[in-house]
Amino acid sequence: MPQSAILSGTTIVVVEDYYPDTLFGITQFLTRHGAKVFPSPDAFEGLQAVREHRPDIVLSDIRLPKRDGFELLRDIRALDAENGTNVPLIAMTAFGGFVIRARTIAAGFQAHLDKPFVPESLLAAIKSILRN
């Protein structure tokens, strides 16, 4: 049972490969807040989840195997062009700092979170983007 319904009716794709525990933890946290979450360990599965579930938002690690988060962003934007949508994305990365933050935002991510982050900052970023 969700601890709050703050994300009720929200579909989220989470793309994270670093630790299975991280993907599991983020998924559980968002689910407890009412979201329907589709976890993906790489960009290929993440793109497939976007195709299948048409999420309200995508959370993506930047450093992923084979295809990175920037390539995933471009793939999602191409899919958006086909479908007439514009799915917002949040970048999550352990390679933080001003330069990386500026690069992710310039590339088209709507927000950037430096890892490790507290779950409440993730929730705040999601809520901020969904309000816009």
N, C-alpha and C positions, 0 to 999 in steps of 0.2 A: 504494500500500500504506500503511495507517495507520501512523503513527509509534508509536502506542500504542493499545491497545484499551480505554482507560478509559471511552469512551462507546459501546462496542460494543453493538448492539441498541437504542440510543436514537434515537428519531426527534425531530427538532427543526425547527420552523418559525421562520425568521428574517425579520422584517419591518423593513426599513431602506431609506430612500429617499435619504439625504443624498448619498452618493457611490456610484456603482456599485462603485468599488474597495473601499469599506467592506463592502458586502454580500458581494462576492466574497471578501474577506480573511477575514471571519468564517466564511463557508461553508467555505472551504478549511481553515481552522484546525480547525473542528469535525469535518470529514470526515477529516482526518489523525489525529484521535483516535478514529475509529471510528464516529462518528454518521452517520446518514442524515439529510441536511439538505435542506430545501425552502425556497429563498430567495424572498422576495416583496418587490417594491418599494413596495407600498402596502397599506392596511388591507383593501381589497376582495379583492386576491389572497391576502393573508394569511389572511383568513377562509375563503376557498375552499380553501386548502391545509390548514387545520385540519379542515374538513369531509371532505376527501378522504383525508388521511393519518393522522388521529387521533394527533397527536404526543404525546410524553411531556412536552414542554415547549415554550413559545413565548418567543422573544426579540423584543421590540418596541421600536422607537424610539417616543418620545412625540409628537414633532412630525412628523406625516405629512401629505401632501396630502389634501384633501377630508374624510377622517375621521382623527382623531388616535388615539393609542395608548389613550386612555381609552375612546373609543368602540369601538375594537377589543376591548378588555377586556370591555365590556358585551355586545358581540355574541358573544364566545366564551362568556361566562357563560350567556347565553340558550341557546346551542347545547349547553353542558354540561347544562343543566336538561332539555333534550329527550333527551339521550343518557345521562343518569345518570353523567356524568363530571365531573372537576374538573381541567382542564389547568392546571398552574402556569405563570405568566408572570413574566418578568424585564423590567423597564423599563430602557431604555438612552436616555440623553439628554445632550445637551451643555448643557442648562439645569439644571445641578446645584445643589447647595446643600441645606441642611437643609429648607427649606420645600417644595421640589419632591420631595425624598426622602420626607418625611412624607406629602405628597399622594398619591404613587404607592402607598405601602404602605397608606394608609387606603382607597384606591380598590380594593385587592384584588390588587395585584402582590405576588408573594412576595419579590422582591428588586429592588434598584435599583442600576444602574451609571452613574456619571458618565463621560461621554465627554470626552476620550479615556481609554480604560482599557487596561491591559496584558492580553494574551490570557489569561495565567494567572489573573487575577482573574475573568474570564468563566468559565473552566473551574472555578474554585473555587466560584463561585456556583451553577453548574449542578449540580455534584456535591453541594453542600450541600442543594439543593432535592430532588434525586432520592433522597437518603438518607432524607428525611422521609416 
